[in-house]
Amino acid sequence: MVTDTGNFLHFHVNDIPHLSAILLFGLQQMLVCFSALLVTPYLLSNMLCAGAETIAIRVQLIAATFVTTGIATILQTTFGLRLAILHGPSFAFLPALHTFEEMYPCTQDTDTSLWKEKMQLISGSLFLAVLIMPIMGVTGLVGKISKHIGPITIVPMLVLLCIGTVPDIEEKISLHWISIIEILLLIIFVVLLEDVEVPIPGYSFSKKQFFTTKMRIFSQFPYLLGICLAWFLCWLLTVTNIEPASGPARTDRNESTFVFHSTPWIQVQYPMQFGFPQFSFPLVIAFTASTVAVMIERICAQISQQGSPPSSSINRAFVVEGVGSMLAALMGCGTGVTTYSENIAIMQVTKVTSRITMQCAGLLLILIGVFSKAAAFLAMIPEAIIGGVLAAGMSMICGVAFANLQTVDLRLSRNLTIVGLSIVLGCTIPVHFEKHGFHTGHKTMDDVLGTLLKMRMLVGGLIAFCLDVMARGATRKQRGLEGRMEREDVAVERDRFAFSSWANQTILKIPSITRLPVVPSEKKIRRVEEMRAKRVKENVLEDKF
């Protein structure tokens, strides 16, 4: 048990709980991200215009998403930032998918047999776009750029991301009133019942007696409970025939049940399973813009309340996140990966930030992805319920966006003007070009510039970044940037981002490696090892006395 900047933690990032606790905490983290992992497969499967094959494709996309999420999480926690964070499909790539939807709209005349070609186009374009992430990390540019990007840039971008997904939310919610029930359930669980402790019965084999323990299940599992209750209500509507035979809330729709019964129990997911990737220049530009937005968002993220990462850790995290996004592209997930704030938020409640618990969650996600029957079962969730989940997820992101302003001096008209102006122009400029297009006389140029200027996150983010860097009248502290170097030093002292001792000893044998942007300096490595040796000596003395 440790104390972290005044906050009590049951398990620190380097602590290893008991095996049963690891499995329980890992299962909990997996359940928290469950609902968010379903959103992209549902949206993407509809964009492919596959007709009767939509449900079968959705099953495959769900399985691929779970496997990719598990692998990306294990890679990041082991080789990247080395914190207890979970990586899953990023909603920041939805604007790029909307660009694809505009290029290939679903109509009555659409050839439903071309869905594989469309998937190959998405995979190839996304793969090229996310290459920028490992390149920026390996060269060390991310660590340098991160010193100039702050909350004033990230807040407008996240707000504009939420605004951009409003049409998707409205489309899903309008399918059936069950989505409103889903939203109300989530509001009740997260807001009204957050502090309610429910007694959970158990049995102790060592003491041979029953016992009860109290848990805040409503605040720890709001999405899971919301989906289960809404799904159960859909089942009641189905068995009582209150929902019409072709209603969107029925749980016995022919295509869903057929796919569930015909899906094999085990199906290994692998890269390029939909065919060799193809490329579209306008789509590459759209995905690149989303990638840049994700990178800026990640730079500014306060991860797991574990202090500010050293530059080498930030660079390494982007390399690993880029590898995870490249894998997601080849697996057909349709988006890159990013850190899930829901999983970080649950740590505020559980006070468990152990790295190995998140690695366990990653392993469980891979197993579920390979067990394709589970993916087929999840694909049977009525699509209207996903509308409520998407609305709640975007609400969480919007709330996190405004939380970033707590380090900014909001008494300065400079800061308020930049944030407000970037949000307003980030909405206005894309709307203008959506209505009137971009006309230079050169089709390729029109497609590229039109794509970029229609992306709210990119437009608003660039405006906020440029104004924040160029405009005077505020110190780094007033911009929310001061104190990063001090927090970085504290993070090094507390051994949060460091490699294991055997890895550090190996690096020290080849001093030239420490010159790489993704590797800590020789001085910091030796400092970490000295701190570890000191702690070991202190523990030995405590045991003696």
PyMOL commands that set and color helices and strands:
alter all, ss='L'
color gray80, all
select helices_A, chain A and resi 19-47+51-78+91-103+112-130+132-139+141-148+151-164+166-173+178-192+217-220+222-239+254-262+281-300+311-331+341-350+355-370+372-378+383-407+413-436+443-453+456-470+484-493+501-509+511-515+522-544
alter helices_A, ss='H'
color red, helices_A
select strands_A, chain A and resi 2-4+7-9+87-89+198-204+209-215+337-339
alter strands_A, ss='S'
color yellow, strands_A
deselect
rebuild
show_as cartoon
